[in-house]
Amino acid sequence: MLELPSSPIREQRVRLTGSMAPYEWGIDGRAFGEHLPIEVESDEWISLVFENQSPMWHPVHIHGHTPQLTGLPGGVRKDTVNVLPNSSVTMTFQANNPGQWMIHCHNAYHLESGMATVLSYVG
């Protein structure tokens, strides 16, 4: 289990958006290329709350980190997690691997139509 800090953890909501008709998928209502990166500071703790606002499930994958699924018993750590329709999943981690890392739906059809963004270290 990941030992979470006693200090506050920054929470950022990440909306999974899109639909079958038209076949458009995105994060926070934007396709990759039009997206806004999720910015983090080195060594900060962050909880990404993935809110699936679409009618389909999405296996969300975070590169470069192995977050803990918070709010679930057992402290499971995964870099890919299914987010069911109209539900949310929280992934918490320490930003300790500087770079530019992809976050995307692991369903290739959704990824190819834009359901991706970048985790961007800014300091």
N, C-alpha and C positions, 0 to 999 in steps of 0.2 A: 504494500500500500504506500502511496505517495504521502509523505508527511507535509500537510498543508501548513502554511505560516499562521501565526496568531494575529498578524497585522491584516488589515482589510485587503481583500482581493478585488481588483477591478473587474467589473462585469460588463461585457459587451454583447448586445443582442445582434444576431445575424439571421436575417429572414431568408428562408429558402422560398423562392417565388417562381411562378410560371404555371403553364397549363398545356393541355394536349391540343387545344384549338384556340388561338394559333399555337403551333408547336414552338414555344419560346420558354426558356428556362433561365433563371438568373439568381443572383444573390443581392438582397436588398433592392430588388426591382431592376437591376442592371446586369447586362450580359458582360462576360469577360471582354476586356478591351474598352468598355465604358464604365468599368467597375471603379470603386474607391477601395484602395488597400486598407486592410486592418493594421493599424500602426501600433507597435509595441516598443517599449524601452527595454534594453538589456536588463535581465535579472528581475523584471517585474513579474508578479503573479497575475494571471488573467483567467477569467472564466468566460468562455465563449458559449453563449446560450443560443443554440440553433433552434429557431422556431420555423417549423414546416408549415407554411401557409398555402401549400398546394395539395391537390387531390392524390398525389402519388407519394410513395416512400422513397427516401434518398439515403444511400450509404455515403455519408460524409467522411472524407479522408483529409487529414492534416499531415503534410510532409514535415519532416525534420524534428518532430516532437512526439512524445507518447503521453498524452493527457490522461488524467484520471476522470472517470465518469462520476461526477459528484451528484449527490442526491440518491444514490443507489447503494444498497448494502454491499460490503466486501471490498470497496475501493478498487474496482476493476480499472485497469489501464489498457487503452486501445488507441490506435491511430485512425481507425475506421469504425463508425457506428451508424446503425440504421436509425433514421429519424422518420417515424411514421407520420401519415397525413394528419394535419391539425394537432400536432403534438410538439413537444420540445425535448431537447437533450442538452445537458450542460457538460462541457469538457473543460477541465481546469489544469493548468500547467504553468511552470516557471519558464519565462522566455530566456533561455540560456543557450541558444544555438543560433547566433547571429546570421543574418542573411535575408534572402527573399524566398519565402516558402509558399508553395501552392496550397490552397484549400479548395476542394472541389467535390462534386458528386461523383462517386465511383461508377455510376451508370454512364457508360461511354456516350450514349445518345444525349443525355442531359448535359454532360460535360461539353460535348461538341457544339451544343446549341447555346452555351454560355454560362452554365452554372458553375462558376469558379471565381476565385479572387486570390489575392496575395496577402500573406502575413508578412509585413514589412518592418524590419528593425530600423528605428529612427534615432536611436541613441544608446 
